[in-house]
Structure formats: C-alpha cells, structure tokens
Amino acid sequence: MAHFCLFFLASLDEMCGLRLYWASFLIDVNVLMLFKVVCMMNQIKFNKLLPKRSSMVLLATLLLPFTNTQAAPVWTGTADYLNATSAEGDEDTVGPFNQYHFGSGFFLTSALTNPVVGETVSGWFQTSVDSHKLLSSGQTVNAPNFNTRGTGSGYELTAVSTFSFQVTNIDPAGTISFNNPTGKITLYFDTSPDYSFETDTGFSDGEELMTGNITGGNGVLSSFGIGAGQYSLALSGSLGSSNSLVYNPTVGGGDALFSLSANASPLINSVSSVQGHSVANGFVATTTGTLTLTAVPVPAAVWLMIGGMMTLLGLHKRKMSA
C-alpha cells in the first residue's frame, strides 16, 4: 500500500487564455500508478505519455496540468473580516489574495466496496482554512489574528459541503473515475475558534460568508487509496452568494482542487463521524486542497453591446473623415 506523503498545488494564470492547475504527488512507491491517476484526471492515455528518454521527461509529465476552461477570471481582492456581522473588533483585513488554502480535512461517502458504473454516491466534507494565498507571488498573505488551531483567541474559517457524484468508469486496476457532481459548499466565519474533527463539531456554528452550488467537476480514486478531484462553484446570482461587506470586489465563484488519502493514519482513526454521519459503513479519507476564487463574469449581452457601440463609433469616425 503506497504511503501518501505530499500534495501541493500551484496555479499559472492567463496562459493561452486558460487557468492551469499543477498537481504533484510525492510517494515512496508506485509512482507510475499515481502518474496514471493524474493522466486519467486529464483524460490522457497513460501509455502514450510514458517517457522513454529520460527521468527529466518523467518529472515534467508528473506535473501534468488540470485545465479549467471556465471563462471567469481569477478574483483578486480583500476580505475585511471586521465587517462581518459577528465580528468583535480583533479581526483582520486580508489582501490582496485570491485563494483559500485548506489544511487537513475529511471526506466521507457512502460505501465504495463494490461500486458500479452509473451509481450515484452521496458524500460529506469538512475542513478548515489554514492560509490566504496570492497566486501571482505564491506567498501567504499576512493575517495576524487568524486562528488555525481550533482553540484560543482570534477567528477561524471553516468549510462544509454536502455533495453527490456519479461513478463513470472503473478500470481493471480498480481506479474509480467520477463525474457529474452536485451539491453545496459553505464557508463559515467564527470568532470563537472551536472546530474539532474528533468530536465532529465547530465547523458550521459560525456566520456564513459565502455559499455556492457545485456546477461541475470530476475526479479519480485509485485502488491503493489516494486520489484527487476538482470542482467548480457558483457564488453569485441564484446559485450562491458571498458577503459583499466582507469581500471587495464581489466574488463570483470558485474552483476547488483537492487530494484524497484513505490510507490508515492516526488522524483517520481519531474520527468517528463527519457532519453527523458515521464513518463505520462508509469510505473515509483525509483531504488537503485549495479554493481559488473567481470574479463575477461579465454577461455576454454586455460584451455584445460594447462591440456594437465600438462598431458604431468606428462608422461614425469614418463618416466624419470622409
């Protein structure tokens, strides 16, 4: 059984008009099997990408990009937690930033012992934010009073999700591909840090800062207990909302990317339930990940109107010069 050591994420924006996510997995054995998992996430044939010339090519292909073609650009702004309704005056104004980084969390689904293609699987997820990131610099943004410990002074940010997805493929090695996710995710602000995985409490007892519907995504889970997934979220309009007093400018959505590890660990052994659902008869995994915030997209009608105005202006100038 492979031991999961590290999963890290980076984002490269505005390259060829796409947002690229790099996922790198470092494991002590079965590197090629994990490479296959990453390839499956990108719908690329494993045997066609297997390098034949050098280990440098292998390293490059392990940093295979997850491509998200969502039109909305990355949001960059500030979060003034002092403006939250429940703020007590010792919070921070954080920014500029554009990504929440999640620490350890838990992912629980109904049993996956004998999955069937076409089966719909229900699940629950909860985690805490451990930092604010600015992707252009790769740096953690300063937030002096931000608490990540689940106890003590300051304020904490936690996230919970209820979701479902469909099993779309199971390969001969037992790797499960899933797609068509639906569900909801909510980010909470709490001035009394108290989250606890062991007691399954403190994740949803704060003030809602943003809530959104899952609008797309996919993922894989390997037979040796690790996997990855990506989800798109709508945080504006009829599909979600964010606190406009806290976030400036308004947040339109988000792209979530996370890793999974179901290998036995003291952390997994310490948890008996997730959002009140027992882990006894389900599939449970630890997670780490990110939520990259996206801006409110400009409606297509506005672009059409701007294009029409520019055309009329050009015709008018041409007529005046004639």
N, C-alpha and C positions, 0 to 999 in steps of 0.2 A: 504494500500500500504506500503510495507516494506521500511524502510529507510536504505540506504546503508551507512555504517559507515567506514569500513576499509577493505582493501585488501592488504595482504602482501605476499611476495614471498621469498622463500629460495631455495637453491639448495644443494643437497648432491651428491657428485661426486664419481665415481668409487666404487659403492656398487653393488656387483654382476654383474659388467660389464655394468650397466645401469645408466643413469642420471635420478635422481628423482626430480621432482618439487613438492613442497608442496604449496598448496593454502589454506589459511584460511580466511573465511569470518566472520566478526562480524556484526550482525544485531540485531535490537531491537525486531523484531518479525519474525515469520515464519522461524525459524532456520531449522526445519526439511525439509521444502520445498527447502531451499538452499542446504541442505545436499543432497537432491535428485538431484539437478543440478550438484553437484560435482560428484556424483555417475555416472550420465549419461555421463559426460566427460570421465569417465574411463570404460564405458560400463559394469557397475556392477549393479546387481539388488538391488534396494533400500530396499525392504522388507527383503532381506536376510542379509543385513548388519545392520539393525536397532538394536541397542543394547538393551538387555533385563535385564542386570545385574546391571550396574552402570553408573553414569554420566561420569566416567573416560573413559569408553569404547566409549561413545559418543564423547568426546573430541578427542580421538585418531583417530576415523574414520572421524571426520571433517577435520583432517589433511591428508586426502587421497592423495596419490601421483599421479601426472601426470607422466606417464612413457614415455620417449622418447628413442627409440631404435636405434637412429641414431649412426652409427659406429664412426663418427669423435669425437675425444676427445675435451674437452673444451680447447679453446685457452687461453693462459696466456702470456701477453707481455706488451709492452709500446706503447703509442701513442705520437709521438713527433709532436705536432701541430705547432712547429716552422718551420718544414719542409714543411708545406702546401704551395702551390703556392702563395696564397693570404695572407700569414702570414705577420704581421707588426712588429714582434720582441718582443711583450709583451705577447706571448702565453706561454703555459706550456709543459713540457714533463711529461706525466702522466703514472704512472705504478709502479710496475706491477698491472694490473687489467684484468678482463675478462668479465665484464658485464656493459652495459649501463642501467641505471635506468631512466625511463621516468616519468616526472611529469604529471600533468593533460593534457589531450589531447581530441580530438574529433573524433568520429566515426560516419559516415553518410552513410546510404544506401538508395536505392530506397524504396518505401513504403512497410511496412510489415504488413499492416492492415488485409489482407486476404491471408496469404502465402499458397502455395500449395506444397506438396512434389514433388520434381523434378524440382522446379522452380530455375532458376539462378538469383541471386541477385547481383547487382553491388554496389560498395561502395568506399568511400574515407576516409582517415585517416591522421591526422597531430598532431604532438606533439613536445615537446622539451625535451632534456636530462637534468636531474637535478643533476646527480651524476655519478661517476665511482665507481664500486664496485669490490672487490676481494673476491670471494666466499669462499675461504678456511678460511678466517678470519672473513668474514661478515662485514668488515669495509669499510667505504667510503674512497677512495683514494684521497689524497690531490691534489688540482688543484687551486692554489691561484687566478689566473686571469680568471677562468671560470665563465661566467655570466649566470645566470638562470632567470633573471628578464625581459628580452626583451627590456631593455633600459640601457644606461650607457656605461662604458668602458669595455675592455676585449673582449672575444669571446664567441659565443654561438654555440650550436649544436642542430639542428632540424631534424625531420624525417617526411617524407610524403610517403603515399602509395596509390596506386590505385589497387583495387582488385575485385574479384568476388568469390562467393561461391554458393554451391548448397544446398537447403533445403532437408535434407534426412529423417527427421521424425518430426512429430508434435504429442505430446501425448495428452490425454484427458484433461489435465490441461492447455494446450496451450503452453507448453515448446517446443521451436523450436531447433532441432539439425541441424547443418550444417557441410558440409564436402567438399572435392574436391576443396579447394581454389586455385586460380591462381592470378597472379598479380606481382607487383614490389614494392620494398621499397628502398628509397634513404635517406642517412644520409648526411646532409649539415653542413659545417663549415663556420661561418660568423664572420668577425672581426668588424662588426657594429651591435650589438645586437638590433633587431627591430621586433621580432615576436609579433604578436597580434592576438588573437582569435576574438576579437570584430570586427576588420577591415579585417580579413581573409588575412593578409599579413605577409611577412617576414619569411615564412617557407621554401621557395625554391629559395631564392635570393643569396645564398652563393655558396661556392665551394663544389662540390661533393667529399666526402671522401670515400664512399662505396655505391654501388648499387647492388641489387640482386633480383633474381626471387623467388617467393614463390613456394616451391616444395612439400608442404604437410601441413596438419594440420586439426583441427576440433574445434568445439565449441558448446556452447549452449546459448540460451537466454530464460529466464524464463518469464512467463506471468506477473510477478509482477515487471518487469523492470530491472533486473540485470542478468549478465551472465559472461562468461569467454571464452577465446579461446587460442589456441596455434598454431603457425606457424613455419615451418622450412624454412630457406632461404639459397640459394646458392650464395656465394660472390666471387667465383673464376671460372676460365675456361670460357666456352661460356655462362654461366648463370649469371655471375655477375663479379664484380671487387671491389678491395679496393686499396687505395693509399699505395703502398709499401714504399714510402718515409716517410710516417707517421707511419704506423703500422709495428712493428717488434716483432715477425716474421709475415709472411703473414697471413692474416685472410682467412679462407676457407669458412665459413658460419656462420649461427646464428640460435638460437632457441628463438622465441619471445613468450612471455606469457603475457596476459593482462586481465584486468577486464573491465566490462561494467556496467554503471548505467544510465538508461534512466529516472530516477525519476526527477521531476521538481526541478530545483535549480537556483539560480541567475546566475551561470556560463552558464548553458544551455540557459537561457532566454536572455543572452547577445550576443548570436551568431546567425547570420542570414544566413551564408553560410560557407561551407568547401571546399577549393580548387575551389572556384567559383560556387559551386553547392548549390542551395538554400535548406535550411532545411525545408521550408514550407510544401512540399509534401513528405518528406522522414522520415526515422527513424533516430533520432539523440541521441547519448549517450556520456557521458564523459568517459574517459578511464584513467587507470594508468597501468604500466607494466614494463617489462624488456626485454632486448635483450642480451642473453648470447652468446658470440662469440665462434665459434668452429674452430679448426685447419684444415689446408688442409689435407685431408685424404691421407694416403699412398696408391697408386694404388695396386690392388690385384696382378698385374703382378710382382710388386717389391717383395711382400711377397713370391710369388711362387719362384722367382729367389733366394731369400735369403734361403728359405727352401731347394732348390736344392743344393745350394753351401754348406750348412751345412751337407747335406747327403753325398755329395762327399767328404767333409773333413773328416767325420766320417769313411767312407770306406777306405780312404787313410791312416788314422791313424791305422785302424785295420790291413791293409795290411802290414804296416811298422812294427808293433809289432809282426806279425806272422813271 
